[in-house]
Each structure stands twice: as C-alpha cells, then as structure tokens.
C-alpha cells in the first residue's frame, strides 16, 4: 500500500525549512548532506532576530 504522502502527490514535493532564529542554515546544510537528492525550500525570518520584540535586557 502506498504511503499517505505518495497518495497525495507529496512524494516529489520539496522539504521546507523555516528558520525563525539562529541555526537554520546549519540544519539546512546537514539536511542537504544527508538527503542530496531532495529539493529544499528555505525561509529565514530575521526581521526580529535575535530577541523578537523583547530587548536584550529582557
């Protein structure tokens, strides 16, 4: 029986990596090394890096 992903056409969908802080590119590099035949989409949200709306003192 095919997997759920294959039934819905996700077998060839790219893997999404969302980075809302620090370290996402390191994770992406490791994923690319481990899964060299996969496609990836990377989204890095650095608008509020590194503390969001909090000050460094918070």
PDB file of N, CA, C, O and CB in Angstrom:
ATOM      1  N   UNK A   1       0.852  -1.181   0.000  1.00  0.00           N
ATOM      2  CA  UNK A   1       0.000   0.000   0.000  1.00  0.00           C
ATOM      3  C   UNK A   1       0.894   1.239   0.000  1.00  0.00           C
ATOM      4  O   UNK A   1       1.816   1.331   0.811  1.00  0.00           O
ATOM      5  CB  UNK A   1      -0.968   0.001   1.231  1.00  0.00           C
ATOM      6  N   UNK A   2       0.634   2.198  -0.902  1.00  0.00           N
ATOM      7  CA  UNK A   2       1.450   3.417  -0.943  1.00  0.00           C
ATOM      8  C   UNK A   2       1.295   4.242   0.327  1.00  0.00           C
ATOM      9  O   UNK A   2       0.269   4.195   1.005  1.00  0.00           O
ATOM     10  CB  UNK A   2       1.076   4.263  -2.155  1.00  0.00           C
ATOM     11  N   UNK A   3       2.338   4.992   0.623  1.00  0.00           N
ATOM     12  CA  UNK A   3       2.275   5.851   1.804  1.00  0.00           C
ATOM     13  C   UNK A   3       1.295   6.987   1.573  1.00  0.00           C
ATOM     14  O   UNK A   3       0.911   7.267   0.438  1.00  0.00           O
ATOM     15  CB  UNK A   3       3.666   6.408   2.151  1.00  0.00           C
ATOM     16  N   UNK A   4       0.897   7.636   2.647  1.00  0.00           N
ATOM     17  CA  UNK A   4      -0.030   8.762   2.567  1.00  0.00           C
ATOM     18  C   UNK A   4       0.551   9.880   1.714  1.00  0.00           C
ATOM     19  O   UNK A   4      -0.170  10.498   0.930  1.00  0.00           O
ATOM     20  CB  UNK A   4      -0.363   9.284   3.969  1.00  0.00           C
ATOM     21  N   UNK A   5       1.845  10.147   1.858  1.00  0.00           N
ATOM     22  CA  UNK A   5       2.490  11.207   1.080  1.00  0.00           C
ATOM     23  C   UNK A   5       2.418  10.901  -0.410  1.00  0.00           C
ATOM     24  O   UNK A   5       2.145  11.793  -1.213  1.00  0.00           O
ATOM     25  CB  UNK A   5       3.954  11.383   1.514  1.00  0.00           C
ATOM     26  N   UNK A   6       2.660   9.655  -0.783  1.00  0.00           N
ATOM     27  CA  UNK A   6       2.624   9.274  -2.187  1.00  0.00           C
ATOM     28  C   UNK A   6       1.214   9.386  -2.749  1.00  0.00           C
ATOM     29  O   UNK A   6       1.043   9.776  -3.904  1.00  0.00           O
ATOM     30  CB  UNK A   6       3.149   7.856  -2.365  1.00  0.00           C
ATOM     31  N   UNK A   7       0.213   9.055  -1.963  1.00  0.00           N
ATOM     32  CA  UNK A   7      -1.172   9.134  -2.412  1.00  0.00           C
ATOM     33  C   UNK A   7      -1.576  10.569  -2.710  1.00  0.00           C
ATOM     34  O   UNK A   7      -2.427  10.795  -3.570  1.00  0.00           O
ATOM     35  CB  UNK A   7      -2.102   8.538  -1.365  1.00  0.00           C
ATOM     36  N   UNK A   8      -1.005  11.522  -2.043  1.00  0.00           N
ATOM     37  CA  UNK A   8      -1.373  12.920  -2.208  1.00  0.00           C
ATOM     38  C   UNK A   8      -0.389  13.697  -3.084  1.00  0.00           C
ATOM     39  O   UNK A   8      -0.441  14.926  -3.127  1.00  0.00           O
ATOM     40  CB  UNK A   8      -1.476  13.577  -0.860  1.00  0.00           C
ATOM     41  N   UNK A   9       0.496  13.002  -3.773  1.00  0.00           N
ATOM     42  CA  UNK A   9       1.421  13.665  -4.675  1.00  0.00           C
ATOM     43  C   UNK A   9       2.584  14.354  -3.984  1.00  0.00           C
ATOM     44  O   UNK A   9       3.314  15.108  -4.627  1.00  0.00           O
ATOM     45  CB  UNK A   9       0.688  14.653  -5.482  1.00  0.00           C
ATOM     46  N   UNK A  10       2.775  14.120  -2.717  1.00  0.00           N
ATOM     47  CA  UNK A  10       3.851  14.779  -1.978  1.00  0.00           C
ATOM     48  C   UNK A  10       5.172  14.035  -2.096  1.00  0.00           C
ATOM     49  O   UNK A  10       6.174  14.461  -1.521  1.00  0.00           O
ATOM     50  CB  UNK A  10       3.473  14.913  -0.521  1.00  0.00           C
ATOM     51  N   UNK A  11       5.188  12.943  -2.823  1.00  0.00           N
ATOM     52  CA  UNK A  11       6.414  12.158  -2.936  1.00  0.00           C
ATOM     53  C   UNK A  11       7.541  12.962  -3.580  1.00  0.00           C
ATOM     54  O   UNK A  11       8.716  12.683  -3.340  1.00  0.00           O
ATOM     55  CB  UNK A  11       6.155  10.891  -3.742  1.00  0.00           C
ATOM     56  N   UNK A  12       7.191  13.956  -4.393  1.00  0.00           N
ATOM     57  CA  UNK A  12       8.210  14.755  -5.065  1.00  0.00           C
ATOM     58  C   UNK A  12       8.180  16.207  -4.614  1.00  0.00           C
ATOM     59  O   UNK A  12       8.768  17.074  -5.261  1.00  0.00           O
ATOM     60  CB  UNK A  12       8.027  14.680  -6.567  1.00  0.00           C
ATOM     61  N   UNK A  13       7.511  16.470  -3.529  1.00  0.00           N
ATOM     62  CA  UNK A  13       7.428  17.837  -3.014  1.00  0.00           C
ATOM     63  C   UNK A  13       8.726  18.197  -2.303  1.00  0.00           C
ATOM     64  O   UNK A  13       9.358  17.330  -1.699  1.00  0.00           O
ATOM     65  CB  UNK A  13       6.221  17.994  -2.054  1.00  0.00           C
ATOM     66  N   UNK A  14       9.132  19.456  -2.366  1.00  0.00           N
ATOM     67  CA  UNK A  14      10.349  19.861  -1.651  1.00  0.00           C
ATOM     68  C   UNK A  14      10.136  19.843  -0.142  1.00  0.00           C
ATOM     69  O   UNK A  14       9.006  19.897   0.343  1.00  0.00           O
ATOM     70  CB  UNK A  14      10.790  21.260  -2.098  1.00  0.00           C
ATOM     71  N   UNK A  15      11.223  19.767   0.573  1.00  0.00           N
ATOM     72  CA  UNK A  15      11.205  19.800   2.034  1.00  0.00           C
ATOM     73  C   UNK A  15      11.385  21.251   2.457  1.00  0.00           C
ATOM     74  O   UNK A  15      12.340  21.910   2.045  1.00  0.00           O
ATOM     75  CB  UNK A  15      12.324  18.877   2.653  1.00  0.00           C
ATOM     76  N   UNK A  16      10.477  21.742   3.270  1.00  0.00           N
ATOM     77  CA  UNK A  16      10.545  23.122   3.735  1.00  0.00           C
ATOM     78  C   UNK A  16      11.311  23.241   5.033  1.00  0.00           C
ATOM     79  O   UNK A  16      11.117  22.444   5.951  1.00  0.00           O
ATOM     80  CB  UNK A  16       9.157  23.685   3.909  1.00  0.00           C
ATOM     81  N   UNK A  17      12.175  24.227   5.113  1.00  0.00           N
ATOM     82  CA  UNK A  17      12.928  24.523   6.332  1.00  0.00           C
ATOM     83  C   UNK A  17      12.651  25.979   6.686  1.00  0.00           C
ATOM     84  O   UNK A  17      12.982  26.883   5.919  1.00  0.00           O
ATOM     85  CB  UNK A  17      14.479  24.255   6.146  1.00  0.00           C
ATOM     86  N   UNK A  18      12.045  26.202   7.846  1.00  0.00           N
ATOM     87  CA  UNK A  18      11.745  27.552   8.313  1.00  0.00           C
ATOM     88  C   UNK A  18      12.661  27.878   9.479  1.00  0.00           C
ATOM     89  O   UNK A  18      12.736  27.124  10.449  1.00  0.00           O
ATOM     90  CB  UNK A  18      10.251  27.690   8.725  1.00  0.00           C
ATOM     91  N   UNK A  19      13.349  28.989   9.384  1.00  0.00           N
ATOM     92  CA  UNK A  19      14.300  29.412  10.414  1.00  0.00           C
ATOM     93  C   UNK A  19      13.822  30.725  11.006  1.00  0.00           C
ATOM     94  O   UNK A  19      13.828  31.760  10.339  1.00  0.00           O
ATOM     95  CB  UNK A  19      15.740  29.559   9.832  1.00  0.00           C
ATOM     96  N   UNK A  20      13.409  30.674  12.260  1.00  0.00           N
ATOM     97  CA  UNK A  20      12.943  31.899  12.921  1.00  0.00           C
ATOM     98  C   UNK A  20      13.929  32.374  13.971  1.00  0.00           C
ATOM     99  O   UNK A  20      13.571  33.133  14.871  1.00  0.00           O
ATOM    100  CB  UNK A  20      11.577  31.673  13.562  1.00  0.00           C
ATOM    101  N   UNK A  21      15.147  31.937  13.857  1.00  0.00           N
ATOM    102  CA  UNK A  21      16.137  32.330  14.854  1.00  0.00           C
ATOM    103  C   UNK A  21      17.535  32.127  14.330  1.00  0.00           C
ATOM    104  O   UNK A  21      17.892  32.632  13.265  1.00  0.00           O
ATOM    105  CB  UNK A  21      15.946  31.548  16.142  1.00  0.00           C
ATOM    106  N   UNK A  22      18.313  31.397  15.069  1.00  0.00           N
ATOM    107  CA  UNK A  22      19.708  31.157  14.724  1.00  0.00           C
ATOM    108  C   UNK A  22      19.898  29.658  14.525  1.00  0.00           C
ATOM    109  O   UNK A  22      19.372  28.862  15.303  1.00  0.00           O
ATOM    110  CB  UNK A  22      20.670  31.708  15.827  1.00  0.00           C
ATOM    111  N   UNK A  23      20.630  29.269  13.511  1.00  0.00           N
ATOM    112  CA  UNK A  23      20.961  27.865  13.334  1.00  0.00           C
ATOM    113  C   UNK A  23      20.272  27.171  12.180  1.00  0.00           C
ATOM    114  O   UNK A  23      20.590  26.021  11.876  1.00  0.00           O
ATOM    115  CB  UNK A  23      20.650  27.150  14.554  1.00  0.00           C
ATOM    116  N   UNK A  24      19.343  27.835  11.536  1.00  0.00           N
ATOM    117  CA  UNK A  24      18.604  27.201  10.454  1.00  0.00           C
ATOM    118  C   UNK A  24      19.464  26.815   9.267  1.00  0.00           C
ATOM    119  O   UNK A  24      19.244  25.766   8.660  1.00  0.00           O
ATOM    120  CB  UNK A  24      17.526  28.104   9.997  1.00  0.00           C
ATOM    121  N   UNK A  25      20.437  27.641   8.928  1.00  0.00           N
ATOM    122  CA  UNK A  25      21.315  27.302   7.805  1.00  0.00           C
ATOM    123  C   UNK A  25      22.183  26.090   8.127  1.00  0.00           C
ATOM    124  O   UNK A  25      22.495  25.295   7.241  1.00  0.00           O
ATOM    125  CB  UNK A  25      22.200  28.497   7.442  1.00  0.00           C
ATOM    126  N   UNK A  26      22.568  25.950   9.378  1.00  0.00           N
ATOM    127  CA  UNK A  26      23.336  24.772   9.793  1.00  0.00           C
ATOM    128  C   UNK A  26      22.495  23.517   9.628  1.00  0.00           C
ATOM    129  O   UNK A  26      22.980  22.493   9.147  1.00  0.00           O
ATOM    130  CB  UNK A  26      23.809  24.910  11.256  1.00  0.00           C
ATOM    131  N   UNK A  27      21.240  23.602  10.027  1.00  0.00           N
ATOM    132  CA  UNK A  27      20.322  22.470   9.875  1.00  0.00           C
ATOM    133  C   UNK A  27      20.103  22.176   8.393  1.00  0.00           C
ATOM    134  O   UNK A  27      20.116  21.015   7.985  1.00  0.00           O
ATOM    135  CB  UNK A  27      18.968  22.759  10.576  1.00  0.00           C
ATOM    136  N   UNK A  28      19.904  23.212   7.591  1.00  0.00           N
ATOM    137  CA  UNK A  28      19.707  23.014   6.153  1.00  0.00           C
ATOM    138  C   UNK A  28      20.918  22.331   5.527  1.00  0.00           C
ATOM    139  O   UNK A  28      20.759  21.407   4.728  1.00  0.00           O
ATOM    140  CB  UNK A  28      19.442  24.357   5.457  1.00  0.00           C
ATOM    141  N   UNK A  29      22.112  22.767   5.874  1.00  0.00           N
ATOM    142  CA  UNK A  29      23.333  22.133   5.323  1.00  0.00           C
ATOM    143  C   UNK A  29      23.393  20.652   5.690  1.00  0.00           C
ATOM    144  O   UNK A  29      23.767  19.823   4.860  1.00  0.00           O
ATOM    145  CB  UNK A  29      24.604  22.854   5.842  1.00  0.00           C
ATOM    146  N   UNK A  30      23.033  20.318   6.915  1.00  0.00           N
ATOM    147  CA  UNK A  30      23.039  18.917   7.346  1.00  0.00           C
ATOM    148  C   UNK A  30      21.990  18.111   6.576  1.00  0.00           C
ATOM    149  O   UNK A  30      22.243  16.971   6.186  1.00  0.00           O
ATOM    150  CB  UNK A  30      22.779  18.817   8.865  1.00  0.00           C
ATOM    151  N   UNK A  31      20.826  18.698   6.362  1.00  0.00           N
ATOM    152  CA  UNK A  31      19.783  18.012   5.600  1.00  0.00           C
ATOM    153  C   UNK A  31      20.214  17.778   4.155  1.00  0.00           C
ATOM    154  O   UNK A  31      20.003  16.694   3.611  1.00  0.00           O
ATOM    155  CB  UNK A  31      18.484  18.819   5.634  1.00  0.00           C
ATOM    156  N   UNK A  32      20.810  18.781   3.539  1.00  0.00           N
ATOM    157  CA  UNK A  32      21.279  18.647   2.157  1.00  0.00           C
ATOM    158  C   UNK A  32      22.347  17.556   2.061  1.00  0.00           C
ATOM    159  O   UNK A  32      22.364  16.785   1.103  1.00  0.00           O
ATOM    160  CB  UNK A  32      21.838  19.993   1.637  1.00  0.00           C
ATOM    161  N   UNK A  33      23.230  17.493   3.047  1.00  0.00           N
ATOM    162  CA  UNK A  33      24.268  16.458   3.054  1.00  0.00           C
ATOM    163  C   UNK A  33      23.659  15.070   3.243  1.00  0.00           C
ATOM    164  O   UNK A  33      24.101  14.105   2.620  1.00  0.00           O
ATOM    165  CB  UNK A  33      25.295  16.738   4.163  1.00  0.00           C
ATOM    166  N   UNK A  34      22.647  14.971   4.102  1.00  0.00           N
ATOM    167  CA  UNK A  34      22.024  13.680   4.389  1.00  0.00           C
ATOM    168  C   UNK A  34      21.064  13.238   3.283  1.00  0.00           C
ATOM    169  O   UNK A  34      20.875  12.042   3.059  1.00  0.00           O
ATOM    170  CB  UNK A  34      21.284  13.746   5.712  1.00  0.00           C
ATOM    171  N   UNK A  35      20.464  14.204   2.600  1.00  0.00           N
ATOM    172  CA  UNK A  35      19.455  13.905   1.578  1.00  0.00           C
ATOM    173  C   UNK A  35      19.797  14.643   0.276  1.00  0.00           C
ATOM    174  O   UNK A  35      19.070  15.549  -0.132  1.00  0.00           O
ATOM    175  CB  UNK A  35      18.031  14.305   2.075  1.00  0.00           C
ATOM    176  N   UNK A  36      20.889  14.262  -0.367  1.00  0.00           N
ATOM    177  CA  UNK A  36      21.386  15.034  -1.513  1.00  0.00           C
ATOM    178  C   UNK A  36      20.462  15.047  -2.732  1.00  0.00           C
ATOM    179  O   UNK A  36      20.608  15.910  -3.598  1.00  0.00           O
ATOM    180  CB  UNK A  36      22.708  14.497  -1.924  1.00  0.00           C
ATOM    181  N   UNK A  37      19.533  14.125  -2.817  1.00  0.00           N
ATOM    182  CA  UNK A  37      18.657  14.060  -3.990  1.00  0.00           C
ATOM    183  C   UNK A  37      17.312  14.740  -3.759  1.00  0.00           C
ATOM    184  O   UNK A  37      16.437  14.699  -4.624  1.00  0.00           O
ATOM    185  CB  UNK A  37      18.431  12.619  -4.383  1.00  0.00           C
ATOM    186  N   UNK A  38      17.148  15.355  -2.609  1.00  0.00           N
ATOM    187  CA  UNK A  38      15.899  16.054  -2.294  1.00  0.00           C
ATOM    188  C   UNK A  38      16.022  17.533  -2.646  1.00  0.00           C
ATOM    189  O   UNK A  38      17.119  18.086  -2.712  1.00  0.00           O
ATOM    190  CB  UNK A  38      15.537  15.885  -0.798  1.00  0.00           C
ATOM    191  N   UNK A  39      14.877  18.150  -2.868  1.00  0.00           N
ATOM    192  CA  UNK A  39      14.818  19.595  -3.085  1.00  0.00           C
ATOM    193  C   UNK A  39      14.372  20.262  -1.791  1.00  0.00           C
ATOM    194  O   UNK A  39      13.558  19.711  -1.050  1.00  0.00           O
ATOM    195  CB  UNK A  39      13.853  19.955  -4.260  1.00  0.00           C
ATOM    196  N   UNK A  40      14.904  21.444  -1.524  1.00  0.00           N
ATOM    197  CA  UNK A  40      14.595  22.157  -0.290  1.00  0.00           C
ATOM    198  C   UNK A  40      14.137  23.573  -0.590  1.00  0.00           C
ATOM    199  O   UNK A  40      14.558  24.191  -1.568  1.00  0.00           O
ATOM    200  CB  UNK A  40      15.809  22.181   0.638  1.00  0.00           C
ATOM    201  N   UNK A  41      13.272  24.067   0.268  1.00  0.00           N
ATOM    202  CA  UNK A  41      12.883  25.474   0.274  1.00  0.00           C
ATOM    203  C   UNK A  41      13.262  26.000   1.649  1.00  0.00           C
ATOM    204  O   UNK A  41      12.843  25.446   2.666  1.00  0.00           O
ATOM    205  CB  UNK A  41      11.331  25.676  -0.036  1.00  0.00           C
ATOM    206  N   UNK A  42      14.048  27.062   1.685  1.00  0.00           N
ATOM    207  CA  UNK A  42      14.496  27.652   2.950  1.00  0.00           C
ATOM    208  C   UNK A  42      13.876  29.029   3.104  1.00  0.00           C
ATOM    209  O   UNK A  42      13.925  29.850   2.188  1.00  0.00           O
ATOM    210  CB  UNK A  42      16.049  27.740   3.014  1.00  0.00           C
ATOM    211  N   UNK A  43      13.296  29.272   4.260  1.00  0.00           N
ATOM    212  CA  UNK A  43      12.752  30.588   4.578  1.00  0.00           C
ATOM    213  C   UNK A  43      13.351  31.036   5.899  1.00  0.00           C
ATOM    214  O   UNK A  43      13.104  30.429   6.942  1.00  0.00           O
ATOM    215  CB  UNK A  43      11.188  30.563   4.645  1.00  0.00           C
ATOM    216  N   UNK A  44      14.133  32.093   5.850  1.00  0.00           N
ATOM    217  CA  UNK A  44      14.740  32.641   7.058  1.00  0.00           C
ATOM    218  C   UNK A  44      14.060  33.942   7.446  1.00  0.00           C
ATOM    219  O   UNK A  44      14.062  34.903   6.677  1.00  0.00           O
ATOM    220  CB  UNK A  44      16.244  32.866   6.857  1.00  0.00           C
ATOM    221  N   UNK A  45      13.486  33.973   8.623  1.00  0.00           N
ATOM    222  CA  UNK A  45      12.806  35.167   9.128  1.00  0.00           C
ATOM    223  C   UNK A  45      13.742  35.854  10.111  1.00  0.00           C
ATOM    224  O   UNK A  45      13.838  35.454  11.271  1.00  0.00           O
ATOM    225  CB  UNK A  45      11.432  34.809   9.806  1.00  0.00           C
ATOM    226  N   UNK A  46      14.425  36.882   9.647  1.00  0.00           N
ATOM    227  CA  UNK A  46      15.378  37.582  10.504  1.00  0.00           C
ATOM    228  C   UNK A  46      14.872  38.955  10.926  1.00  0.00           C
ATOM    229  O   UNK A  46      15.636  39.749  11.477  1.00  0.00           O
ATOM    230  CB  UNK A  46      16.707  37.724   9.794  1.00  0.00           C
ATOM    231  N   UNK A  47      13.612  39.245  10.681  1.00  0.00           N
ATOM    232  CA  UNK A  47      13.067  40.570  10.979  1.00  0.00           C
ATOM    233  C   UNK A  47      13.175  40.912  12.461  1.00  0.00           C
ATOM    234  O   UNK A  47      13.378  42.075  12.811  1.00  0.00           O
ATOM    235  CB  UNK A  47      11.615  40.649  10.540  1.00  0.00           C
ATOM    236  N   UNK A  48      13.044  39.935  13.318  1.00  0.00           N
ATOM    237  CA  UNK A  48      13.052  40.209  14.754  1.00  0.00           C
ATOM    238  C   UNK A  48      14.160  39.424  15.477  1.00  0.00           C
ATOM    239  O   UNK A  48      14.052  39.117  16.664  1.00  0.00           O
ATOM    240  CB  UNK A  48      11.686  39.864  15.360  1.00  0.00           C
ATOM    241  N   UNK A  49      15.193  39.120  14.749  1.00  0.00           N
ATOM    242  CA  UNK A  49      16.318  38.374  15.296  1.00  0.00           C
ATOM    243  C   UNK A  49      17.134  39.264  16.211  1.00  0.00           C
ATOM    244  O   UNK A  49      17.295  40.432  15.856  1.00  0.00           O
ATOM    245  CB  UNK A  49      17.197  37.809  14.175  1.00  0.00           C
ATOM    246  N   UNK A  50      17.656  38.855  17.323  1.00  0.00           N
ATOM    247  CA  UNK A  50      17.505  37.527  17.901  1.00  0.00           C
ATOM    248  C   UNK A  50      16.477  37.457  19.032  1.00  0.00           C
ATOM    249  O   UNK A  50      16.233  36.371  19.559  1.00  0.00           O
ATOM    250  CB  UNK A  50      18.826  37.056  18.407  1.00  0.00           C
ATOM    251  N   UNK A  51      15.874  38.570  19.417  1.00  0.00           N
ATOM    252  CA  UNK A  51      15.034  38.557  20.615  1.00  0.00           C
ATOM    253  C   UNK A  51      13.564  38.839  20.344  1.00  0.00           C
ATOM    254  O   UNK A  51      12.811  39.035  21.297  1.00  0.00           O
ATOM    255  CB  UNK A  51      15.545  39.556  21.592  1.00  0.00           C
ATOM    256  N   UNK A  52      13.128  38.868  19.115  1.00  0.00           N
ATOM    257  CA  UNK A  52      11.741  39.209  18.826  1.00  0.00           C
ATOM    258  C   UNK A  52      11.473  40.645  19.212  1.00  0.00           C
ATOM    259  O   UNK A  52      12.239  41.543  18.860  1.00  0.00           O
ATOM    260  CB  UNK A  52      10.780  38.269  19.560  1.00  0.00           C
ATOM    261  N   UNK A  53      10.397  40.865  19.928  1.00  0.00           N
ATOM    262  CA  UNK A  53      10.060  42.229  20.344  1.00  0.00           C
ATOM    263  C   UNK A  53      10.633  42.575  21.711  1.00  0.00           C
ATOM    264  O   UNK A  53      10.394  43.670  22.221  1.00  0.00           O
ATOM    265  CB  UNK A  53       8.556  42.410  20.363  1.00  0.00           C
ATOM    266  N   UNK A  54      11.386  41.657  22.311  1.00  0.00           N
ATOM    267  CA  UNK A  54      11.978  41.896  23.634  1.00  0.00           C
ATOM    268  C   UNK A  54      13.338  42.574  23.495  1.00  0.00           C
ATOM    269  O   UNK A  54      14.045  42.383  22.506  1.00  0.00           O
ATOM    270  CB  UNK A  54      12.121  40.569  24.414  1.00  0.00           C
ATOM    271  N   UNK A  55      13.680  43.351  24.480  1.00  0.00           N
ATOM    272  CA  UNK A  55      15.005  43.965  24.492  1.00  0.00           C
ATOM    273  C   UNK A  55      16.038  42.942  24.945  1.00  0.00           C
ATOM    274  O   UNK A  55      15.681  41.900  25.495  1.00  0.00           O
ATOM    275  CB  UNK A  55      15.030  45.212  25.414  1.00  0.00           C
ATOM    276  N   UNK A  56      17.291  43.226  24.722  1.00  0.00           N
ATOM    277  CA  UNK A  56      18.355  42.319  25.153  1.00  0.00           C
ATOM    278  C   UNK A  56      18.338  42.119  26.662  1.00  0.00           C
ATOM    279  O   UNK A  56      18.731  41.059  27.149  1.00  0.00           O
ATOM    280  CB  UNK A  56      19.716  42.851  24.714  1.00  0.00           C
ATOM    281  N   UNK A  57      17.887  43.126  27.409  1.00  0.00           N
ATOM    282  CA  UNK A  57      17.835  43.023  28.870  1.00  0.00           C
ATOM    283  C   UNK A  57      16.733  42.076  29.340  1.00  0.00           C
ATOM    284  O   UNK A  57      16.824  41.504  30.426  1.00  0.00           O
ATOM    285  CB  UNK A  57      17.624  44.401  29.482  1.00  0.00           C
ATOM    286  N   UNK A  58      15.694  41.913  28.522  1.00  0.00           N
ATOM    287  CA  UNK A  58      14.581  41.026  28.906  1.00  0.00           C
ATOM    288  C   UNK A  58      15.028  39.618  28.768  1.00  0.00           C
ATOM    289  O   UNK A  58      14.258  38.696  29.036  1.00  0.00           O
ATOM    290  CB  UNK A  58      13.321  41.274  28.052  1.00  0.00           C
TER     291      UNK A  58
END
